[in-house]
Amino acid sequence: MSQKLNGKVALVTGGNSGIGLATAERFVAEGAHVFITGRRQSELDAAVKRIGKNITAIQGDMANLADLDQMVETIKQEKGRLDVIFANAGGGQFAPLGAITEEHFDKAFNINVKGLLFTVQKALPLLSDGASIILNASIVSSKGMPAFSVYSATKAAVRSFARTWTVDLKERHIRVNAVSPGPIETPGIDTLVTSEEEGHQFRASLVSGVPLGRIGTADEIAKAVVFLASDDSSYVTGIELFVDGGMAQI
C-alpha cells in the first residue's frame, strides 16, 4: 500500500460489516489508526480480529446521543484527535407510499440523519484543521426507486449536509464530501428481501439498471472513500462522488 493515510486517526461508524468494514480495512492498510463503531459486539470483535492491528472497536448506537458522547470520549482519551470521519452507519427498509408508518419514518431518520449529524457535530472538537469528513449517501437521493421514499429522503438530507457543512467548516479547511454508492453486495442487501429467491430477483432487477452489468463490491466503495480521505483529493470538497456502475448517470 502507498500509506496515503500514514499517521492519521480515523473514525468509521458502522464499521463492523459491509462498506464500513471494507473501508476500515483500507484505512488501516493505508497507515491510519481506525476507530470503528457498531451495535453488535460480536461483529465488532470479529472485525478487530480480521483487521488485526491499529483498530479500536466502540460498541454503540449512533442514533443514541449518550453512546455518541462515550464514543467521542474514548477517542479523546486514546488518541486525542481525529483526522478523518467516515459517517457510514445507516440503513433502510422498503415501504410504499400509503403503507409508511411513523415507526418506519422515525427509525430511518434517527439513524441516517440524526445519528449522522450528531456523530459529526460531537466529533468536531477532536477534528484537526484540514481534516476530511466523508458522508455515506446513496444514488437514491437523485434516482427514484419504488417503495424507498423515506430512505431516499434521508439520503437527500445527507447530500445536503455535505454542501452546507463545507461552508460551515471552510475557515478550518475541513473538507466535507459525500460518496453515493449504487447497488453494493453487502449483508444489508439481504435485509430488504424475505427469501433467497426474492433476493435473486431483487439483485437481477438492480443489475438490469447498471450499465456495467453487475453489483459493486464494498471494497470498490472503500477505495473511493480513501481517495476522499487522503491528500489525493486535497482540492475536492462539497462533492457527491457516485460509485454506482453508471446507474444514476444515464
ABEGO torsion letter per residue (X at the ends): XAGAABGBBBBBBGAABEAAAAAAAAAAAAGBBBBBBBABAAAAAAAAAAAGBGBBBBBEBAABAAAAAAAAAAAAAAAGBBABBBBABEEBBBBBBGABBAAAAAAAAAAAAAAAAAAAAAAAAABBBGBBBBBBBBAAAABBBBGAAAAAAAAAAAAAAAAAAAAAAAAAGBBBBBBBBBBBBBAAAAAABABAAAAAAAAAAAAAABAAGBBBBAAAAAAAAAAAABAAAAABBGBBBBBAGGAAAX
